Amino acid sequence: MFYKKCPECLAIMKRVKSVDVFENYSQFCVEPPAAVESTEWARWQLGEQHKRSPRELRTLFGWSLAGRVSSSRKKGEALMHACYGFAKRAWQLMLTLGIPGLVAALQLRTAAGRKSGSSRVWCGWTRRLALRNGSTDVDVFEQHFARREILDIPFPGKVSTVVDLGANVGISVEVFRQMFPRARIIAIELEKRNAELCRANHASDRMVTIVHGAVWSEAGFVGIKDVGDGDWAYQVQPRPANEAAASPAFTYSQILAMHDLELVDAMKMDIEGGEAEVLEASWADIFRTTAVSIIEVHGTLEGIEARVRKVVEDAKKRFDLDISTSGEFWVIRNRALLSA
């Protein structure tokens, strides 16, 4: 009855009573009066050869005073570094957003630690943006509102039209809205989910138009390439893998014509390495019609910066351009349009 309930025990007993066991452990297979004491063997089986003294254990596990001091110092340094990073970020956001910036710093910290879902982050007393938890949305928010890479760019004169190429989830759109409350903003975003979230973030703003598509060297359709760097690093693939994954592509002049724009006061281009391709094809249209061009040049990608630099040098021969930088952006001003 016992073996019916526990068939695995039967297998163990068969193995224990096998000939191999008797041959290898014959000292255990004798009558009790014939048993022989084997203390050394028992100590070896118990692992006495690996025994360590309390002093050795303290050293191995870092339980010594010096080890505890060192461990506490490292933990303290890590905690201080984390606190300093948060305090710096909170201060930078407060300089930009006031008291809502402190709330935003706490919300960003929470959003960065979560794996899924989304968080609504304050970017003003009456404005909140939906950001995806644990994604690069948090980094983009800090780039624009903490490091102020666009906010610190001076814009002489009135800005009434803005074109945002590579708008992601609409954080840069919000930056332009805060800088230019009455401006009309045209935002283009290649990745469909990014474009949908961008549209949701600015659904109540009638002066913002969100277009799912890409600015490119020619009109048609393009694919999207995920390089594995997160939701802010999708690149244009000139030939889409299939029609379902294709996104519409427009030249810069087409984008202006679609929205009845003859001149643009400010244009931001952040298209993950595609800037070289677009500038080489459309630099004349861009610098002829745009007063201030803000272009993120992805210099870590092979050859991109050299290609962009050559285009700009050629453009300077035809247009009166002033070139400066702000963070990762090149800021190119057409002096003739700014003085008009």
Secondary structure as UniProt FT lines:
FT   HELIX           2..5
FT   HELIX           7..16
FT   HELIX           19..24
FT   HELIX           26..28
FT   HELIX           32..34
FT   HELIX           39..46
FT   HELIX           48..50
FT   HELIX           54..60
FT   TURN            61..62
FT   HELIX           65..97
FT   HELIX           99..113
FT   STRAND          118..122
FT   STRAND          128..132
FT   TURN            133..134
FT   HELIX           137..145
FT   TURN            149..152
FT   STRAND          161..165
FT   TURN            168..169
FT   HELIX           171..179
FT   TURN            181..182
FT   STRAND          184..189
FT   HELIX           192..201
FT   TURN            202..204
FT   TURN            206..207
FT   STRAND          208..212
FT   STRAND          214..215
FT   STRAND          220..226
FT   TURN            231..232
FT   STRAND          234..237
FT   HELIX           243..245
FT   STRAND          247..250
FT   HELIX           252..258
FT   TURN            259..260
FT   STRAND          264..269
FT   TURN            272..274
FT   HELIX           275..289
FT   STRAND          290..296
FT   TURN            299..300
FT   TURN            302..303
FT   HELIX           304..316
FT   TURN            317..318
FT   STRAND          321..326
FT   TURN            327..328
FT   STRAND          329..334
FT   HELIX           335..339
//
